[in-house]
Amino acid sequence: MDFNVVERHETLVAGTVLRSPALAVEGPRRLKVEEAWKRNLARTLPGPPATAYVDHAPEIGSYLTHIVGYRCESLAELQPGDVLARVPAGRFARFQSTGDNLGDIIVSIWRAVWDLEAAGTLVRSYTGDFEHYPDSHTVEVFVALADETATGNR
């Protein structure tokens, strides 16, 4: 899967917290993610829908904190009961894909990320990753890169 390397500013994402082993994009955990999205999208969000993956622990099987919610411009947009995650500024591998089933698109992108990481094409920093959804059929995934990642456009 093609990606390009971009510099990104700090990104704030707020919403519902899901603690997951690896990314909960497949199997029974995917249902929990879908339920969290249904609850979030049933309310008025102060910013565009987004997902953040922070607090990675790759040394114990990639446990992470998964935030399902919305992008914030500031702390003032944080809704009562939501948790705020901060994805630091840095270099990111940017993946984008479009299709009829957003959940399946997300799975295919993350599988590609894991394959590229296993092949050594991507060296992740694990400082925080996030997803942005420009429309109901498109997802952009931004994966934080370590400084030694020299890969340019692919």
C-alpha positions in Angstrom: 0.0 0.0 0.0 1.3 3.4 -0.9 2.0 6.1 1.7 3.8 9.4 1.9 5.8 11.0 4.7 4.4 14.2 6.1 5.2 16.7 8.9 2.2 17.1 11.2 1.4 19.6 14.0 0.2 18.4 17.4 -3.3 16.8 17.2 -5.8 16.6 20.0 -8.5 13.9 19.9 -11.2 13.5 22.6 -13.9 10.9 23.2 -14.4 7.4 24.5 -11.5 5.4 25.8 -10.9 1.8 24.7 -7.9 -0.1 26.1 -6.9 -2.7 23.5 -4.3 -5.3 22.8 -2.8 -4.2 19.4 -5.4 -2.4 17.4 -9.0 -3.5 17.8 -9.8 -3.6 14.2 -10.8 -7.2 13.8 -12.7 -9.9 15.7 -14.8 -9.4 18.8 -13.0 -6.2 19.8 -14.1 -4.6 16.5 -17.7 -4.8 17.8 -16.7 -2.7 20.8 -15.1 -0.1 18.5 -18.3 0.0 16.3 -20.5 0.4 19.4 -18.3 3.3 20.7 -18.6 5.0 17.3 -22.4 4.6 17.2 -22.6 6.2 20.7 -20.3 9.1 19.6 -21.9 9.7 16.3 -25.4 9.8 17.9 -24.4 13.0 19.7 -23.3 16.4 18.5 -19.5 16.4 18.2 -17.6 19.7 18.6 -15.1 18.7 15.9 -14.6 16.2 13.0 -14.7 12.5 13.8 -11.2 11.1 14.6 -9.4 8.3 16.4 -6.2 8.4 18.4 -3.9 5.6 19.4 -1.7 6.6 22.3 0.1 5.2 25.4 1.6 2.3 23.3 3.4 -0.5 25.2 5.0 -2.5 22.4 7.2 -4.3 24.9 4.1 -6.2 26.2 2.3 -6.9 22.9 1.4 -3.5 21.7 -1.3 -2.6 24.3 -2.5 0.9 23.7 -5.2 3.4 24.6 -7.6 3.9 21.7 -9.7 7.1 21.7 -12.8 7.1 19.5 -14.2 10.6 19.1 -13.4 13.9 17.6 -10.6 16.3 16.8 -10.2 19.3 19.1 -8.6 22.6 18.4 -8.3 23.3 22.2 -9.1 22.1 25.6 -12.2 24.3 25.5 -13.9 21.9 23.0 -13.6 18.9 25.4 -17.0 17.6 26.2 -17.9 16.5 29.8 -17.1 12.8 30.3 -14.7 12.6 27.4 -11.0 11.9 27.6 -8.4 14.0 25.7 -5.4 12.4 24.0 -2.5 14.4 22.6 -0.6 13.1 19.5 2.7 15.0 19.4 3.8 16.9 16.3 6.3 15.0 14.2 6.9 12.9 11.0 4.1 10.6 10.0 3.5 8.0 7.3 0.2 9.1 5.8 -2.0 6.4 4.3 -5.3 7.1 2.6 -7.9 4.8 1.1 -11.5 5.0 0.0 -14.3 2.3 -0.3 -17.8 1.3 0.7 -17.1 -0.2 4.1 -15.0 2.2 6.3 -14.3 -0.5 8.9 -12.8 -2.8 6.2 -10.8 0.0 4.8 -9.3 0.7 8.2 -8.4 -3.0 8.7 -6.7 -3.1 5.3 -4.6 0.0 6.1 -3.5 -1.3 9.5 -2.6 -4.7 8.0 -0.4 -2.8 5.5 1.2 -0.8 8.3 2.0 -3.9 10.3 3.4 -5.6 7.1 5.6 -2.5 6.3 6.8 -2.3 9.9 7.7 -6.1 9.9 9.6 -5.6 6.6 11.5 -2.7 8.1 10.1 -0.2 5.6 8.5 1.8 8.5 10.2 2.4 11.8 7.5 3.6 14.2 8.1 5.9 17.1 4.9 4.9 19.0 4.4 8.4 20.2 0.8 8.5 18.9 -1.1 7.6 15.7 -4.4 8.9 14.5 -7.1 8.5 11.9 -9.1 11.2 10.2 -12.2 10.6 8.1 -12.7 13.3 5.4 -16.0 11.7 4.4 -18.0 8.5 5.1 -16.0 6.5 2.6 -12.5 7.8 3.2 -9.9 7.3 5.9 -6.5 8.9 6.4 -4.2 7.1 8.9 -1.2 8.9 10.2 1.5 6.6 11.8 4.2 8.4 13.8 7.7 7.6 12.5 11.0 7.3 14.4 13.7 9.8 13.4 15.8 7.1 11.7 13.0 6.4 9.2 14.3 7.8 5.9 11.6 6.5 3.6 10.2 9.2 1.4 7.2 8.9 -1.0 6.3 5.4 -1.8 
